[in-house]
Amino acid sequence: MIERFYELYSSPLGEMLIESDGEVLTALDFRESRGDAADKLPLDSETLLLRDDKSLSSSDKARLCIFDEVKTWLDAYFSGCQPRHTPSFRLSGTPFQLIVWEELQKIAYGETAAYGQLAEVVAVRRGKAKMSAQAVGNALHKNPISLIVPCHRIIGSGGKLVGYGGGLQRKEALLALEQGRASWLNGCKICSVPNVR
């Protein structure tokens, strides 16, 4: 049985749930986006818990430095900076989902792409003439690591904001953040966050 560890992060857009297998990041999302699964975890912002609700010892917490890496990344990101260091993570999904998520990671900070554009790239990778934008959208919906694997950067045709598990208001706020227009940016920048590794 794989151990799963959790910690909360308070972002300007709501509480986020960080999940790790003890070595790497395995999931990151806004807490209410995880639905019932997140509600069953009796977490508060100061507690790390195992899935079986056992509190961790301080030595267990010390070995979970991945949480510090992720929180450092999130601090930089939500301050309006492109983080310099990406925490170690592992994606688990179907071969198709993994291709979609890999291509998704190539969309630069502050940039966007349409579902159709991403579908064209995925079709080429799979040796197909074309690919359904809806199939790509379904793969994006299953993305377990939001922000770092940036599904919020995918928009509809004509620049329309559509389809984001965290809600369209969050999607709009994340894109505004990456363009330096977020309402909570008051000139406070921590872009010089050192590499954690």
N, C-alpha and C positions, 0 to 999 in steps of 0.2 A: 504494500500500500504506500502510495506517494504521500508524504507529508505536505500539507499546504499551510502557509503562514500568511497572515493578513495584517495590514495596517491601514489606517485612515490618513488622508491628507486633506486639509482644508484649503480649497482653492477659491479664488474670487467668484467662480461660477458654481460653487457647491462642493460638498464633500465627495472625495474620490476614494475608491477602494483599491488598494494595491495588493496583489497576490503574488506569492513566490513559492517555489518548491524548496526553498532553503538555499538555493544557489543563484538562480536567475529570476528575472521578472517573468511571470506567466500570464498575468492579466492586470489591466488597468482600465478603470472606467468610473464614470460618475455613479455614486452609490445607488441612486434610485433607478439607474439604467439596468442594474443587475437584478432588479425585481425582488422576488421572494428569496432568492439565494442570499442577497445582502441583508435582508430583514432578519434572517435566522442567525446572523452572526452578532453576538452581543458585544460589539466593539464600541469603545470610546476612543477619543483621539490620543490617549496615553497608553493604550493597551495593545499588545500583540497577542494573538490567540491562535492555538491550533484549531483545526476543524472540530476536534472532539471537545472543545471548550476548556482545555487545560491551559492554565497560564504558563508562560515560558519563564524559565530561569534566566538570570542575568547572563550566564554563559551562552545559553541558546540565543539570546538577543544579540550578543556580541558577534556571533558568527553570521548573523543576517545583515551584513553590510549592504546588501543589495537595496534594502529599504532606504538607506542613507543616499545611495547613488540616485535612486528614483526621485527622492524628495529634492535633492540638489538640482536635478534636471528640471523638475516641476517648478522650483523656485525661480530658476533662470527663465524658463518658458513664460511663466505668468508675470514676470517683470517686463516682458516685451522683448526679450533677447532670444536669438537662436542659440540654444544650448550647444556648447562645444563638444560635450561628451555624451554619447548615448549609452544608457545603462545596458548591461548584458540582458538579453531576453531570449525566450524560446517561444516560437509559434507552433501550435499544434492544429492541424486541419487537413483537409483533403489535398491531394496534389494540385487541383484547380485553385482552391482557396490560397494555397501557399504561393502560387504564381501571381495571383491578383495582389496579395499583400506585399510581395516582393516588388512588384511594379509600383505599387502605391508609395512605397518608401522612397522612390526616385523623384517624387514630386517635391520640389524645393520649398523650403520655408517661405511663406508669403505668396506662393503661387497656387493656382488651382488648375484643375483639368475636368473636362466633362466626362460623364459616364461613358458616352460613346467613344471618346478618345481612348480611355482606359481599355474599353472593350476591343478596340482595334489593335492595341499593343498586345493584349493578352491573346488575341486570335493569332497574331504572328508568332508569338512564343509557342503556341500549341500547334502550329502548322495548319491552321484552318483559314478559310477564306474570310469568314466573319464570325463574330461572337455576339451574343445577345447582351445588350447593356443591362437587361434585367438580371441575367445570370451573374454579371459582375456585381450588381447591386446586392444580390443575395449573399455573395461572398463578403462584401463589405459589412453587411449586417452582422456577420459572424465574427468579425475582427475582435479578438479578445484584448488587444492592447491599443486603446485609443490614444490620441495625441502623438505618441512616439511612432506608431504606424498610422499615419494621418488620414483617416477616412473622411475627416471634416473638410479636406481640400478637394473633394469631388463634388461637382455641382451639376445641375441639369443644363440642358441645351439653352443657349441664350443667356447664361449666367444666373439662371434661377436657382435659388436655394431649395433643395429637396432632400429628403431622406437622410436623417441623422439620428441615431439611437439616443443621443443625449438631448435631442430636441432642436428645432430649427433656431430658436433664440440663442442657444449655446453655440451652434454652428456659426451663426452670424457674428457672435462675440469673439469666437476663436479666430475667424478670418480677419476681423477688425484688429484684434491683438497683433496678429502677424504683420499687419500693415501699419502698425503704430497708432491705431485709432481707438484703442480700448479705453473705456471711461475710467478705469481704475489706475491707468498709468499717469502718475503725477510727477513725471521726471525721475522717478526712482528706478535706477537701472543697476542690475548686478551682473552685467555681461561679463565681468572678469572672473566669473566663478572658475576656480581651478579645476583641472582634470582630476576626477576622483580616483582613478586607477593609478 
